[in-house]
Amino acid sequence: MTYFFISDLHVDSSDGVKYHLSNMQKKGLLKRFSGRKEGYWEVLVDI
């Protein structure tokens, strides 16, 4: 998924999506694995 795809789903700007993902990483909720094209996000908390 791209920032633009997520922003279309959630009616938010792509910059807003980047902001929220960055904050979630800083809080230890998400972790990025591999590169930006072939990588993936992993959620580190149970919901």
PyMOL commands that set and color helices and strands:
alter all, ss='L'
color gray80, all
select helices_A, chain A and resi 3-10+14-26
alter helices_A, ss='H'
color red, helices_A
select strands_A, chain A and resi 30-33+40-43
alter strands_A, ss='S'
color yellow, strands_A
deselect
rebuild
show_as cartoon
